[in-house]
Structure formats: structure tokens, C-alpha cells
Amino acid sequence: MAYLGNPGNTIAALQKYNFNFQKKYGQNFLIDTHVLDKIIRESKIDKDDFVLEIGPGIGTMTQYLCESAGRVVAVEIDKNLIPILHETLKEYDNVEIINEDILKLDLMSLIRQNGIQKPMKVVANLPYYITTPIIMGLLEKHMPIESMTVMVQKEVAERMQAGPGIKDYGALSLAVQYYTRPQIVANVPPNCFMPRPKVGSAVIRLTRHKKPPVETKDEQLMFRLIRASFNQRRKTLANGLSNAGNLHFTKEQIQRAILELGEPAAVRGETLTLEQFARLTDILKQILDE
């Protein structure tokens, strides 16, 4: 069997089908067996696991997943890759290939159809141009996911695990950390891909919290506050929140809430922790209810 982690086998498969890389899909295929082994190891997959792979490409990592997991569903948007996947994965009977856009796929019905009883694991070499929508879509919809082990742009991985006061800290950091425990498990240079991307990459494992690390009375409001406070980073928190079109607090209410939080009036959103955003949400809700 031709393992695709070998660059020669990857080139042969692409030539056989006259495949041309699609820039619009951000296609960069992994061609390094050490990185593939590392991803499989860090995703902690075993034969009891149902694995969702997003963007399998020509099936390089899918082959590894099929050998480690009980069942694999590989979702690929590019219809030109589907015949290649059927060829490269023909020896496995535990894989299903779906030609769909992951952002439009009804994952809950897919889980029901497969009779999945335990949370799934997501493993993917994600297209960099839609990394955040994919990750946030899976988390915000409260999908039954145990963990995500994904290849992303290095700076995005760093943003996901950044803390307050760091330049990379932002709405993505807070959202990811609310739902998961992020840990960068490998840095991957451009020469591990075909074609080579212009940026460095990283594998990050997001382990889903059994329950969020903070409690708030209104999760949606908290994320609206977070997004508004980072939309205009140079502004103070009070100005950022009072200028947000989807928040309906007066500037006086916002200033009062910030003082009740124990922070100075000129505080910036980038210095607040997740816990402080949760408290700020509850204070503002209480002020509204008065």
C-alpha cells in the first residue's frame, strides 16, 4: 500500500489524477511522516473513537487515522479530490468520505446516523483562511466533542493560548479558553507541506472543558462584550462598549459596571481576564434589571 506521508507517493497520486492545487481552498498537503505520527499521538485516538477529519486532501492523514480510530468521517469541500480519496482509502472499511462544506454540514444528524454514543475527536490540517470560523462553529454549537487536534497557522495557535496583556490576546483567545484548554504540541515549518505555505504552522490540541472555567448568567452577552472590547483595541473598555452597535447600555451604566468590577475607568479590554469578563457581564445584567 502507498502511504502518502512519503512525498514521492503524494506526487504520484496528484499526477495520476492531474490534480491542480486550488488557492481558494487553501490547500497545503502534509508530506512529513514525523509530523503525521506526532498529530496522531497527540490526538490520543484509540479504536473506541469516532474521528471527524476536516479537509482530508488526498487522504494523507486519513490513512493514519483509519489505522488508529474505530471510525473516521472525512469531510472534503473540493469535489476534484473525492475520486483520489476513494482510491487512496480503498483498503479501509472504517471511513466515510463526504463531499461537503464543513460550515454547512449538519453534524448532529451525521452523529445520529453513525449512532455515536461518546464525544467525537476532531483531527484536521485546517485551511488557514477559515480556521477561526470552523473552530468557533464547532465550539459555539456545543457539538459533542472531546478534543480537537488541528494544524493551524502558528500565529493563530499562539493567539488561542495567549493571556491578558499580551499582544496576541483577543476575542479568539477568550472564546477558545472558555470552551477548551489549548496547548500547542508541535511547531511545523513550511517545508513539511506541498506546496509550501508562506507562514509557519503549529499543531494545537484543544481539550474540551467538562464545564466552562467561569460561570456567567448570559454567555451570549459575555461574548458580545468581549468582541466589542477588542474591536477597537486602542479605545478604553468604556468607549469600546458604548460604541458597539449591538450593545444597548449607556456610557454611565458601563462606567458604573467597570468601577463595580474594581477596575479604573480608563481600563482597556485587553487587560481583563475571562473571569473578569464573566463578572462584568453579570454586573451589567444586574444594572439592567434594576
Helices and strands as residue ranges (DSSP letters): H 7-16, G 23-25, E 29-30, H 33-43, E 50-54, H 60-68, E 71-76, G 79-81, H 82-88, E 95-99, H 107-113, E 120-125, G 128-130, H 131-140, E 145-153, H 154-160, H 171-179, E 180-188, G 190-192, E 193-194, E 201-208, H 219-231, H 237-242, H 251-260, G 269-271, H 274-289
